[in-house]
Amino acid sequence: AAIVFGLLLKEQNDYDGTTILIHQWSGIAATCFAIITLYFFKRAENNVSKSRLFIFRTSLFLSSILVSVAGHYGAKLTHGSDFLTEVLPGVSDDEFGNQPDFDLASFDADRNASLNETQIANLNLAVRSIFAHNCYKCHGAEKTKGQLRLDKKELVMRGGKSGEIISVGHPENSELIRRLLLPREDEESMPPKGKSLTRTEI
């Protein structure tokens, strides 16, 4: 049942990358070894032999290991790759840190003005940090909902299944901004779980 529902979930949520493959095949292998374990357990009730006992113990051990592997990679898909370390003290979530050094006032309000190199670097880090903390769990390399990835610039600009998400030069017309500004109860509101982005972050 877990395999069937897992495969259905995989098709519905646009998972991609090696994490889903490891989760899928370790789960299938664990099930196979569990069936072998059960078979030899039942056979051992009537006739215990060293060879049957060896196969039983080996398949039990392998199925236990594979269940652990499948569970670990399933948690990575559900909660993100940092699900084990994010609660540890002194551990940063990722390469971007928790609080980006972002000062909205440092950017010229004139759209025709060009940014200097420092402003570009700060803006790049701020946007990537916002994406990393709020979006990568569903729109990264391991899970790509709506065929949208936000972990690389060219993929952000390409958009997803619904088309482009950023209207260059006119952010107020962007699908990304529209979804971020929707009320939390709207099914298209992003991010779907957790806290909403602040106005400054948007």
Secondary structure, 3 states (H helix, E strand, C coil): CHHHHHHHHHHHCCECCHHHHHHHHHHHHHHHHHHHHHHHHHHHHHCCCHHHHHHHHHHHHHHHHHHHHHHHHHHHHHHCCCCCCCCCCCCCCCCCCCCCCCCHHHCCCCCCCCCCHHHHHHHHHHHHHHHHHHCHHHHCCCEEHHHCCCCCHHHHHHCECCECCCCCCCHHHCHHHHHHHCCCCCCCCCCCCCCCCCCCCC
